[in-house]
Amino acid sequence: MRPHLAPALFALGGLLAGGGAGGAAAWALSQRLIKGSGEPRGWRPVEVVVATADIPSGGSFWAELLARKTAPEQHVQTSSVRPADARHLIGAHALVPVARGEMLRWYAVAEAYPSGACEVLRGLAAGPELAAEPRP
């Protein structure tokens, strides 16, 4: 073998090995998706609470301003408000402006009431929107 060709052959061998490993990984992923193993990781729908209207900074949260919506689990954080905890929002104030349709997060809420302080969300489990009660 000629000495000046050895580095080129070594590089070509590395490229072929790397291409083979990448191809094997792509094949394995396609087999997982074809077998119907369910939804790809991170895309399972999770219910969260969203604003039904723009809420200004300092504005209060009321039942008619809240609704349930599903979002992919990869977009839901531990700070996201879940429907089971939405009752804690009633009467609390927004620390920052919240846009219509935006997922509510606990760090944007001030003065949340303790558990059971307001029971105005009776229809939460039954319908797509939270039960509306008139403001006090």
Secondary structure as GFF3:
##gff-version 3
##sequence-region A 1 136
A	DSSP	three_ten_helix	3	5	.	.	.	ID=ss1
A	DSSP	alpha_helix	6	34	.	.	.	ID=ss2
A	DSSP	beta_strand	45	51	.	.	.	ID=ss3
A	DSSP	three_ten_helix	63	65	.	.	.	ID=ss4
A	DSSP	beta_strand	66	72	.	.	.	ID=ss5
A	DSSP	three_ten_helix	73	75	.	.	.	ID=ss6
A	DSSP	three_ten_helix	83	89	.	.	.	ID=ss7
A	DSSP	beta_strand	93	94	.	.	.	ID=ss8
A	DSSP	three_ten_helix	106	108	.	.	.	ID=ss9
A	DSSP	beta_strand	109	110	.	.	.	ID=ss10
###
